[in-house]
Amino acid sequence: MTPVAGTWRLVRLALRRDRVLLPVWITGLVVLAVTSAAATEGLFADPESLVRAAEAMNASPAMVAVYGRIHDTASLGAVALLKALSSGAAMVAVFAITLVVRHSRADEESGRGELVGSTVVGRLAPLTAALAVAGGAVVVLGLVTALGVAAAGLPVAGSFAFGLAWVCMGTAFAATAAVTAQLARGARAATGLALAALGVAYLVRAVGDAVGPAWLSWLSPLHWGHQVRPFAGDRWWVALVALGCAAALTAVAFRLAARRDLGAGVLAERHGPAHAHFHGPLGLAWRLQRGALAAWAVGFTLYGLLVGGVASSLGDMLDTPAAREVFTRLGGEKGLSDAVLTAMFGFLGVLAAAYGMQAAKHLDTEETSGRLHALLAAPLGRTRWAAGHLAVAFGGAAALLLCAGTATGAVRAAQTGEASVFGDVLTGVLVQIPAAWVLTGLVVLVHGLAPRATAVTWAVFAALLLLGELGPLLDLDHRLLNLSPFTHVPEPPVTATPLLWLTTVAALLTAAGLAALRRRDIR
């Protein structure tokens, strides 16, 4: 039997398991790119206004750091798809990471890998199938996106170059996830390592593009997608760099997979003390999740420092009406209401919600792994057990935003020399907390009512994220936009009423979820 025997059957199994996930992700990303192309088409009255707006964006280190550089200021496609080439590419990377970890390390952690391995399946077949599914999905995404962007009226060659840019970044991070799946023992840790690599890649590209030196950006896979230069020269050869990196990382992943034990990771786990004192369910939850929270806190702090460092140049960019209109399309109306920072704070709120949802989903992990049965055998109620993990989830989301707000406020106060700026910036970040709590409460509700459907909450999260991205571009009805809790986050001057309503909704969702958890059977 060869090491990759049974790969095709595992691919078919993975496609069957993801028959809903794959179409939803691909459709959402394609819609993001196509609507970005269509919405910007009638934005500029003449070519001169397009050039002036693009040059103003390139002159702003903040915009270059967040979105990247426009390589052809006279190209409508380069301006229209600037955001999709940066933030959209990050979503493509998350998509690829999720698929690889889901069908490799997660299967081993749940025991499915051992069950499948007892049949006629080679040692490397699961990893091969995971990479095949992720790579195939990314290629299909790139092809469909290229056809959609071309149908929106942009040049065909540039449209396919844009699709290729997404494929480059997706395959690079699929291979990165294949390596982290071998390094870590758990799926959460493997995903966390891959997302940390994505965050580092984003920071390296942002610093290299905005500050320099130029060669620094080439160390980031996210920069390779930009260097394909869709609608600005179409440099097809850059794809070889991304594919070469993906091939090298894949080879490393296969070598590690062939040498490690099934269910184990290359990185040795540190054993805890023989006599641990957890101080109740909260102490146990904190010990289980403190590593992930610390990694998220580092990322939020770095992002806060980046935002604070480049925010001083945002005002200069808004000198022309065309530039203001472009930023409105790219960042939303909030970006012009409070020194343009509120748009970036909204992104922090979305990330905090993602952490809260992931931390709350640990309830499901503890239950399906069987550890909950051992805990409930002691004098411990379900509500008290769940409260420990929920304290980490809700408190962790608030702490992350506090880290980011403190970092951004400190930098802004140092730049302006005004101490009051620190409080204003910190308030602008902390108002995102109740919205993040609403999505965390949604996970608790679904876990209590239908624990097998907890994955659906991530589909809701993706839908709300796309709604926030596409809403300003499509001028959607306010009733549809109001479905997102982040729509109700108050703008400066902050009023307490929306925050109280959001907090109440989060509390009701959580209480309903805990009540349902007390009444249903433990799996």
PyMOL commands that set and color helices and strands:
alter all, ss='L'
color gray80, all
select helices_A, chain A and resi 7-17+21-39+47-58+61-67+76-80+82-102+105-110+112-117+125-151+156-183+187-210+214-217+221-227+238-259+280-317+321-331+333-336+341-360+362-368+371-376+382-416+420-430+433-449+451-453+456-474+478-481+485-488+496-519
alter helices_A, ss='H'
color red, helices_A
deselect
rebuild
show_as cartoon
